[in-house]
Amino acid sequence: MLHRRCSRTAARPPRPRQAAPEPGVPVLDVVAILGILAVFAVVALIAKGVEKL
């Protein structure tokens, strides 16, 4: 039983390699920076609203 299971996995073709990321700024970094800026903007708006009270 174990031998069959091992031979099945060994018979699979190898996975194709993923393309190497292009040099430059990764998209996730840009999204993270935009998210952080948005959080700061919301906090600033809340602070201005509290200041007017």
JOSULHU-V42752 format. One record per helix or strand of 2 or more residues. SS is the DSSP state (A for helix, B for strand). FROM is the first residue (numbers start at 1). TO is the last residue. If there is no record, write none. Layout:
<<SS	FROM	TO> <SS	FROM	TO>>
This chain:
<<A	2	11> <A	27	52>>
